[in-house]
C-alpha cells in the first residue's frame, strides 16, 4: 500500500484562512510545483517567502513595452 502526499499552501495574511491545493495527482509532489500550478489561479509567493491567496496578493506588474 502506498500513500500520496496531499499538499496544501495556506495564505500568510494574518486575517485570512484560505488554503490552496490541487484536486488531482500531479508529479512531482512538491510545494514548488503546487505553487506553479496555483500561480495560474492568482496565488503569489512574495520575495520574503510568504504565500498569498488571490484576495491578498498584489496585482501582477504590467510591463509598458
N, CA and C atoms as an extended XYZ file, in Angstrom:
195
Properties=species:S:1:pos:R:3:atomname:S:1:resname:S:1:resid:I:1 pbc="F F F"
N         0.847       -1.169        0.000 N   UNK     1
C         0.000        0.000        0.000 CA  UNK     1
C         0.896        1.237        0.000 C   UNK     1
N         0.529        2.209       -0.803 N   UNK     2
C         1.279        3.456       -0.843 CA  UNK     2
C         0.354        4.608       -0.491 C   UNK     2
N         0.953        5.679       -0.086 N   UNK     3
C         0.170        6.864        0.268 CA  UNK     3
C         0.688        8.042       -0.538 C   UNK     3
N        -0.221        8.839       -1.047 N   UNK     4
C         0.145       10.053       -1.749 CA  UNK     4
C         0.179       11.203       -0.766 C   UNK     4
N         1.038       12.143       -1.053 N   UNK     5
C         1.083       13.360       -0.245 CA  UNK     5
C        -0.046       14.278       -0.699 C   UNK     5
N        -0.710       14.901        0.227 N   UNK     6
C        -1.743       15.889       -0.089 CA  UNK     6
C        -1.189       17.232        0.346 C   UNK     6
N        -0.706       17.993       -0.610 N   UNK     7
C        -0.058       19.263       -0.303 CA  UNK     7
C        -1.065       20.403       -0.279 C   UNK     7
N        -0.923       21.282        0.679 N   UNK     8
C        -1.712       22.500        0.726 CA  UNK     8
C        -0.776       23.661        1.028 C   UNK     8
N        -1.200       24.820        0.603 N   UNK     9
C        -0.483       26.053        0.914 CA  UNK     9
C        -1.498       26.985        1.536 C   UNK     9
N        -1.156       27.556        2.666 N   UNK    10
C        -2.059       28.477        3.355 CA  UNK    10
C        -1.643       29.913        3.117 C   UNK    10
N        -2.639       30.786        3.032 N   UNK    11
C        -2.366       32.212        2.860 CA  UNK    11
C        -1.697       32.731        4.131 C   UNK    11
N        -0.625       33.501        3.956 N   UNK    12
C         0.116       34.026        5.099 CA  UNK    12
C        -0.372       35.383        5.572 C   UNK    12
N        -1.478       35.885        5.002 N   UNK    13
C        -2.062       37.124        5.500 CA  UNK    13
C        -2.660       36.837        6.878 C   UNK    13
N        -2.446       37.730        7.821 N   UNK    14
C        -2.851       37.470        9.207 CA  UNK    14
C        -4.358       37.323        9.385 C   UNK    14
N        -5.159       37.914        8.524 N   UNK    15
C        -6.611       37.861        8.677 CA  UNK    15
C        -7.256       36.852        7.738 C   UNK    15
N        -6.483       35.941        7.168 N   UNK    16
C        -7.006       35.029        6.163 CA  UNK    16
C        -6.760       33.585        6.565 C   UNK    16
N        -7.715       32.717        6.239 N   UNK    17
C        -7.528       31.290        6.499 CA  UNK    17
C        -7.681       30.467        5.220 C   UNK    17
N        -7.456       31.101        4.062 N   UNK    18
C        -7.586       30.410        2.776 CA  UNK    18
C        -6.470       29.390        2.598 C   UNK    18
N        -6.810       28.292        1.922 N   UNK    19
C        -5.836       27.255        1.599 CA  UNK    19
C        -5.887       26.999        0.105 C   UNK    19
N        -4.736       26.727       -0.461 N   UNK    20
C        -4.658       26.360       -1.865 CA  UNK    20
C        -4.180       24.940       -1.992 C   UNK    20
N        -4.816       24.180       -2.855 N   UNK    21
C        -4.402       22.806       -3.113 CA  UNK    21
C        -4.765       22.487       -4.560 C   UNK    21
N        -4.337       21.339       -5.020 N   UNK    22
C        -4.662       20.928       -6.380 CA  UNK    22
C        -5.476       19.654       -6.283 C   UNK    22
N        -6.629       19.576       -6.965 N   UNK    23
C        -7.547       18.449       -6.757 CA  UNK    23
C        -7.127       17.127       -7.379 C   UNK    23
N        -6.133       17.125       -8.249 N   UNK    24
C        -5.715       15.877       -8.889 CA  UNK    24
C        -4.248       15.605       -8.611 C   UNK    24
N        -3.872       14.350       -8.753 N   UNK    25
C        -2.484       13.964       -8.521 CA  UNK    25
C        -1.599       14.585       -9.604 C   UNK    25
N        -0.484       15.095       -9.210 N   UNK    26
C         0.485       15.646      -10.150 CA  UNK    26
C         1.882       15.220       -9.725 C   UNK    26
N         2.763       15.128      -10.671 N   UNK    27
C         4.154       14.778      -10.382 CA  UNK    27
C         5.042       15.907      -10.829 C   UNK    27
N         6.062       16.288      -10.136 N   UNK    28
C         6.418       15.754       -8.828 CA  UNK    28
C         5.554       16.360       -7.720 C   UNK    28
N         5.431       15.659       -6.619 N   UNK    29
C         4.686       16.152       -5.462 CA  UNK    29
C         5.575       17.076       -4.642 C   UNK    29
N         5.660       18.317       -5.032 N   UNK    30
C         6.462       19.278       -4.282 CA  UNK    30
C         5.673       20.555       -4.107 C   UNK    30
N         6.009       21.313       -3.083 N   UNK    31
C         5.359       22.592       -2.882 CA  UNK    31
C         5.713       23.566       -4.011 C   UNK    31
N         6.900       23.436       -4.554 N   UNK    32
C         7.290       24.297       -5.684 CA  UNK    32
C         6.346       24.080       -6.866 C   UNK    32
N         6.060       22.820       -7.180 N   UNK    33
C         5.147       22.508       -8.280 CA  UNK    33
C         3.733       22.979       -7.962 C   UNK    33
N         3.300       22.805       -6.718 N   UNK    34
C         1.973       23.275       -6.323 CA  UNK    34
C         1.875       24.790       -6.465 C   UNK    34
N         2.915       25.513       -6.073 N   UNK    35
C         2.909       26.972       -6.230 CA  UNK    35
C         2.828       27.365       -7.709 C   UNK    35
N         3.519       26.611       -8.565 N   UNK    36
C         3.465       26.893      -10.002 CA  UNK    36
C         2.046       26.705      -10.536 C   UNK    36
N         1.365       25.650      -10.110 N   UNK    37
C         0.001       25.412      -10.546 CA  UNK    37
C        -0.963       26.471      -10.004 C   UNK    37
N        -0.803       26.847       -8.735 N   UNK    38
C        -1.702       27.821       -8.122 CA  UNK    38
C        -1.469       29.243       -8.622 C   UNK    38
N        -0.274       29.511       -9.134 N   UNK    39
C         0.012       30.843       -9.662 CA  UNK    39
C        -0.965       31.205      -10.782 C   UNK    39
N        -1.361       30.227      -11.561 N   UNK    40
C        -2.344       30.444      -12.615 CA  UNK    40
C        -3.728       30.763      -12.094 C   UNK    40
N        -3.952       30.563      -10.806 N   UNK    41
C        -5.234       30.852      -10.172 CA  UNK    41
C        -5.145       32.035       -9.216 C   UNK    41
N        -4.084       32.841       -9.348 N   UNK    42
C        -3.986       34.078       -8.586 CA  UNK    42
C        -3.125       34.055       -7.341 C   UNK    42
N        -2.631       32.893       -6.920 N   UNK    43
C        -1.777       32.826       -5.740 CA  UNK    43
C        -0.419       33.422       -6.077 C   UNK    43
N         0.210       34.078       -5.108 N   UNK    44
C         1.523       34.692       -5.310 CA  UNK    44
C         2.449       34.342       -4.161 C   UNK    44
N         3.724       34.199       -4.477 N   UNK    45
C         4.794       33.988       -3.483 CA  UNK    45
C         5.583       35.283       -3.444 C   UNK    45
N         5.712       35.891       -2.278 N   UNK    46
C         6.413       37.164       -2.154 CA  UNK    46
C         7.909       36.929       -2.023 C   UNK    46
N         8.676       37.981       -2.202 N   UNK    47
C        10.135       37.862       -2.087 CA  UNK    47
C        10.574       37.462       -0.691 C   UNK    47
N         9.772       37.818        0.307 N   UNK    48
C        10.144       37.444        1.674 CA  UNK    48
C         9.627       36.053        2.058 C   UNK    48
N         9.090       35.297        1.081 N   UNK    49
C         8.725       33.907        1.321 CA  UNK    49
C         7.302       33.662        1.765 C   UNK    49
N         6.445       34.673        1.722 N   UNK    50
C         5.054       34.468        2.120 CA  UNK    50
C         4.229       34.028        0.918 C   UNK    50
N         3.215       33.207        1.158 N   UNK    51
C         2.265       32.798        0.131 CA  UNK    51
C         0.977       33.578        0.367 C   UNK    51
N         0.445       34.187       -0.697 N   UNK    52
C        -0.760       34.991       -0.562 CA  UNK    52
C        -1.829       34.503       -1.535 C   UNK    52
N        -3.055       34.378       -1.021 N   UNK    53
C        -4.183       33.947       -1.832 CA  UNK    53
C        -4.574       35.066       -2.799 C   UNK    53
N        -5.427       34.776       -3.767 N   UNK    54
C        -5.816       35.800       -4.744 CA  UNK    54
C        -6.432       37.053       -4.115 C   UNK    54
N        -7.087       36.922       -2.972 N   UNK    55
C        -7.704       38.087       -2.318 CA  UNK    55
C        -6.666       39.022       -1.703 C   UNK    55
N        -5.498       38.509       -1.357 N   UNK    56
C        -4.486       39.319       -0.684 CA  UNK    56
C        -3.219       39.536       -1.504 C   UNK    56
N        -3.113       38.891       -2.641 N   UNK    57
C        -1.928       39.038       -3.492 CA  UNK    57
C        -1.981       40.352       -4.250 C   UNK    57
N        -0.844       41.016       -4.361 N   UNK    58
C        -0.816       42.243       -5.177 CA  UNK    58
C        -1.025       41.871       -6.648 C   UNK    58
N        -1.574       42.798       -7.389 N   UNK    59
C        -1.785       42.577       -8.818 CA  UNK    59
C        -0.432       42.423       -9.499 C   UNK    59
N        -0.343       41.522      -10.491 N   UNK    60
C         0.930       41.351      -11.184 CA  UNK    60
C         1.319       42.618      -11.937 C   UNK    60
N         2.616       42.880      -11.988 N   UNK    61
C         3.108       44.069      -12.671 CA  UNK    61
C         2.888       43.936      -14.172 C   UNK    61
N         2.468       45.030      -14.789 N   UNK    62
C         2.228       45.039      -16.234 CA  UNK    62
C         3.333       45.856      -16.871 C   UNK    62
N         4.029       45.251      -17.820 N   UNK    63
C         5.113       45.986      -18.473 CA  UNK    63
C         4.535       46.904      -19.542 C   UNK    63
N         5.174       48.038      -19.724 N   UNK    64
C         4.712       49.031      -20.697 CA  UNK    64
C         5.567       48.950      -21.963 C   UNK    64
N         5.767       47.753      -22.455 N   UNK    65
C         6.629       47.556      -23.626 CA  UNK    65
C         5.912       47.828      -24.905 C   UNK    65
